[in-house]
């Protein structure tokens, strides 16, 4: 009885949102793993349909406020509208539109974009700015066609929309790539950073960088004490931390000799 009560209390203290998020991530991982094993036509079809459904849901929800506000505003007097004004009004309605129109536009746009990206990624074996721009161009063309914003000159408008979508998506990809790309300088100090952190001297990493003491120089520091002390002194590392680093290098050098394997910092 006590165990059941204890178990109930533990479950009661769990964060339900965190639990749902964990389960969702697990299901997403399993789904992506299964999808990657499918043939190209099957994967492209599934990705296109799921992305189209997501786009439709987003389009329908975001257009609801516009739908509510437009229901209280009277329609413009069609008798006084010129042909150009009518065309502009129809184009704005096609873009803003009712929930169903907006859902349709985003469903086609998202579905085409995801489908083209999926096919190019499988065929080329990578995802780069060219693939993103091609997917953006295709989705821009389809958005122009289904929304009807082109008017009488749909071909030119479709190409223009495709180019704008391609430039925007390519720019966003380069920004994401720049943000997610690790600093090349930091890669050179992974082992050095590990050593300094273990000694509680992480704030001296900048001294190693200024002295160009990269991970490639760490094996050289294990060869001779004098050279090591001089190199650390030139990097303006105080005597106390220098002694700790030198002692660490000596001890790990002994571990390397006794184990017969090169030491990884």
QUIMO-V576159 format. One record per residue. N is the residue number from 1. PSI is psi in whole degrees, -180 to 180 (* if undefined). OMEGA is omega in radians with two decimals (* if undefined). NEAR is the number of other ideal C-beta (glycine too) atoms within 8 Angstrom. Layout:
BEGIN
n->[N,N]
psi->[PSI,PSI]
omega->[OMEGA,OMEGA]
near->[NEAR,NEAR]
END
This chain:
BEGIN
n->[1,2,3,4,5,6,7,8,9,10,11,12,13,14,15,16,17,18,19,20,21,22,23,24,25,26,27,28,29,30,31,32,33,34,35,36,37,38,39,40,41,42,43,44,45,46,47,48,49,50,51,52,53,54,55,56,57,58,59,60,61,62,63,64,65,66,67,68,69,70,71,72,73,74,75,76,77,78,79,80,81,82,83,84,85,86,87,88,89,90,91,92,93,94,95,96,97,98,99,100,101,102,103,104,105,106,107,108,109,110,111,112,113,114,115,116,117,118,119,120,121,122,123,124,125,126,127,128,129,130,131,132,133,134,135,136,137,138,139,140,141,142,143,144,145,146,147,148,149,150,151,152,153,154,155,156,157,158,159,160,161,162,163,164,165,166,167,168,169,170,171,172,173,174,175,176,177,178,179,180,181,182,183,184,185,186,187,188,189,190,191,192,193,194,195,196,197,198,199,200,201,202,203,204,205,206,207,208,209,210,211,212,213,214,215,216,217,218,219,220,221,222,223,224,225,226,227,228,229,230,231,232,233,234,235,236,237,238,239,240,241,242,243,244,245,246,247,248,249,250,251,252,253,254,255,256,257,258,259,260,261,262,263,264,265]
psi->[-43,-36,-40,-41,-42,-43,-38,-39,-38,-44,-37,-27,-6,145,114,-36,-40,-38,-44,-41,-41,-45,-39,-43,-38,-44,-38,-40,-44,-41,-44,-37,-44,-41,-36,-21,-7,166,164,-47,-40,-47,-44,-41,-44,-44,-41,-46,-47,-41,-37,-40,-41,-44,-39,-41,-44,-44,-41,-40,-42,-22,-6,-45,-40,-37,-42,-44,-36,-22,-19,-7,132,149,151,148,111,-22,-28,5,136,169,-41,-40,-40,-42,-42,-41,-41,-38,-41,-37,-33,-35,-51,-60,-178,167,-41,-40,-44,-40,-42,-44,-48,-31,-47,-44,-51,-40,-46,-43,-48,-38,-45,-42,-42,-47,-46,-37,-40,-39,-40,-13,14,166,118,-174,-32,-44,-40,-39,-37,-42,-39,-39,-45,-42,-34,-41,-46,-37,-41,-39,-46,-29,-20,26,-8,-22,-133,-18,65,-35,-49,-41,-38,-43,-42,-44,-40,-42,-42,-43,-41,-45,-41,-46,-37,-39,-42,-38,-43,-36,-45,-40,-40,-40,-42,-14,128,152,123,-31,-37,-32,-31,-8,25,-49,-38,-43,-39,-43,-47,-37,-40,-26,-1,26,32,-27,-7,7,-36,-32,-39,-40,-42,-33,4,34,83,-179,-30,-22,-11,-44,-31,-30,-17,-6,-48,133,-42,-46,-38,-48,-41,-42,-42,-35,-41,-28,6,42,126,163,-43,-56,-32,-42,-40,-43,-43,-42,-41,-44,-42,-45,-42,-27,-36,-39,-41,-40,-41,-33,-25,6,144,141,137,124,*]
omega->[3.12,-3.14,3.13,3.13,3.11,3.12,3.14,-3.14,3.14,3.13,-3.12,-3.12,3.11,3.09,-3.08,3.13,3.11,3.13,3.12,3.12,3.12,3.13,3.13,3.13,3.11,3.13,3.13,3.11,3.12,-3.14,3.13,3.09,3.10,-3.09,-3.12,-3.13,-3.09,3.10,-3.09,3.13,-3.13,-3.14,-3.13,3.14,-3.12,3.14,-3.14,-3.11,-3.12,3.11,3.09,3.11,3.09,3.11,3.12,3.13,3.13,-3.13,3.14,-3.12,-3.10,-3.12,3.13,3.09,3.10,3.14,-3.13,-3.11,-3.12,-3.13,3.14,-3.13,-3.11,3.13,-3.12,3.13,-3.06,-3.09,-3.10,-3.11,3.00,3.13,-3.13,3.12,3.09,-3.14,3.11,3.13,3.13,3.13,3.12,3.08,3.13,-3.13,3.13,2.93,3.05,-3.14,-3.12,3.13,3.12,3.10,3.11,-3.10,-3.12,3.10,3.13,-3.11,-3.12,-3.13,3.13,-3.14,-3.12,3.14,3.12,3.12,-3.14,-3.12,-3.12,3.13,3.12,-3.10,-3.06,3.11,3.14,3.07,-3.10,-3.07,3.12,3.12,3.14,3.13,3.10,3.10,3.10,3.12,3.14,3.14,3.10,3.10,-3.12,3.09,3.13,-3.09,-3.07,-3.13,3.11,-3.11,-3.08,-3.10,-3.12,-3.11,-3.04,-3.09,-3.13,3.13,3.13,3.13,3.12,3.11,3.12,3.13,3.13,3.10,-3.13,3.13,-3.14,-3.10,3.07,3.10,3.10,3.13,-3.13,3.11,3.10,3.13,-3.14,-3.11,-3.07,-3.10,3.13,3.10,-3.13,3.14,-3.13,3.14,-3.10,-3.06,3.13,-3.13,3.09,3.13,3.13,3.14,-3.11,3.13,3.13,3.13,-3.09,-3.09,-3.07,-3.12,3.08,3.10,3.13,3.10,3.09,-3.13,3.12,3.10,-3.13,3.08,-3.08,3.10,-3.13,-3.13,-3.12,3.08,3.12,3.13,-3.13,-3.04,-3.04,-3.12,-3.09,3.13,3.14,-3.13,3.14,-3.13,3.13,3.10,3.10,3.09,3.09,3.01,-3.06,-3.07,-3.12,3.08,3.11,3.14,3.12,-3.14,3.14,3.10,3.12,-3.14,-3.13,-3.12,-3.13,3.06,3.08,3.09,3.13,-3.11,-3.09,-3.11,-3.13,3.13,3.08,-3.07,3.03,-3.08,*]
near->[4,5,6,7,8,8,8,8,8,8,7,6,5,8,5,6,6,8,9,8,8,8,8,8,8,8,8,8,8,8,8,8,8,8,10,7,5,8,5,8,6,8,13,12,9,10,13,13,9,9,13,13,9,9,15,12,9,10,15,12,8,8,15,9,7,10,10,8,8,7,6,5,6,3,5,6,6,7,4,4,10,5,6,6,8,10,10,8,10,9,11,8,9,12,9,8,13,7,12,8,12,15,14,11,15,12,13,13,13,14,13,13,14,14,13,12,13,12,10,12,11,10,7,8,5,6,7,8,9,6,13,14,13,11,15,16,12,12,15,16,13,11,13,15,10,9,11,10,10,12,9,5,7,11,7,8,12,13,9,9,13,14,10,9,14,13,10,9,14,12,8,9,12,9,8,8,9,7,6,5,6,5,6,6,7,8,8,9,13,9,10,14,10,9,12,13,9,7,10,5,10,8,5,10,11,7,10,13,10,8,10,6,12,10,10,6,10,14,8,7,12,11,7,5,7,6,10,14,10,8,12,14,9,7,11,8,10,6,5,6,12,12,8,10,15,12,8,11,12,10,8,11,10,8,9,11,7,6,6,4,5,5,8,4,9]
END
